[in-house]
């Protein structure tokens, strides 16, 4: 139906920071996946502690957020570069989905 769920500004800020981190990392020279994961986990904490959303938008965000957090946690555990690169692609894909359904 093309309808998008609205995310409160404080939370959207954390989400945009994470998306930017992923995109910048993907475009850059850095291979420090540990640092990327740490930054993402920090923003996930910030995001969840600033959660003021409720109702259907909150529930829908939660449906997206749980698998995303799993991906970040999996990224932390990967040691081989090919596996880390695969996780990065999955993280980018996760934000493509996010941007389809949230604003």
N, C-alpha and C positions, 0 to 999 in steps of 0.2 A: 504493500500500500504506500510505500515511500515515506511514511511517517517516521520521524526521528524522536527519540527520547531525549529530553533535556537534562543535562548534567549540571549541577550547581557549579558556579565559577571556581570556588576553592578547590573542588575536586577535579574539575576540567584542567585547571592549571597543572596539577600533578600528572595527569594523563598526558598532557601536551609535552611536558618536560620529558617524560619517559619515551614518548614517540620520537621526539627530537633526538634524544640520546641514541636510540636505536638507529635512526636514519643517519645521524652524524657518524656513528661508529661504522656503519655499513659503508659509508662513502669515504671514510678516512683510512689512515695508514695503521691505526692501532689494532693490535691483536690481543689486547688485554681484556679477555672475556671476564676475568674475575672482577676487574674494576667496573665493567659494564654491569654485571650482575649485582654487585654491591650497590651501585647507583640506583638500579631499578628497584632493588629490595627496599632501599631507603625511601624511595618515592611511594612504593606500595604501602609502607608503614604510615607515611604522611597522608596518603589518600584515605586509608581505612580509618585513621584517627580523626580525620576531618569530615567523616561521612555524616551529612545532615539530610541526605535524601530519604524519602519514604515513598510508599505506594508502588505502583507498577513500574515507574522509571527505576526505582531502587532495585526492584526484583530483577528487571531486565539487565541492569548494569552488573548485578551479582552473577547472573548466568554467564556473562562475558568474562568477568573478573576472575572467577575461580580457575577456569582452564588457563588463563593468562598467567596467574601466579604459579600454577603448576609448571608452565613452560619456563618461567624465570628460574624456579627451583631446579628444574632439570638442567638448565644451562649451566648453573653453578657446578653441577656434578660432572659435566662432560670435560674430559681431559684432552681428547684428540681434536685437532684443529678442524677436521672434516665434520665431526659431530657438532662442534661449536658453531661452525658456519651454517649447518643445517638448522640448528636451534635459532640462529639469528633470522633465517628466512621464515621460520615459523612465527617468531615474534613480530616480524614485519607484517606477515599475513594476518595475525591477530589484530593489529591496528587497522588493517584494511577493513576487516569486519566491523571493528569498533566505529570507524568513520561512516560506515553505511547506515548504522542504526542509532548513533548518538550525535548530539550536537551540544 
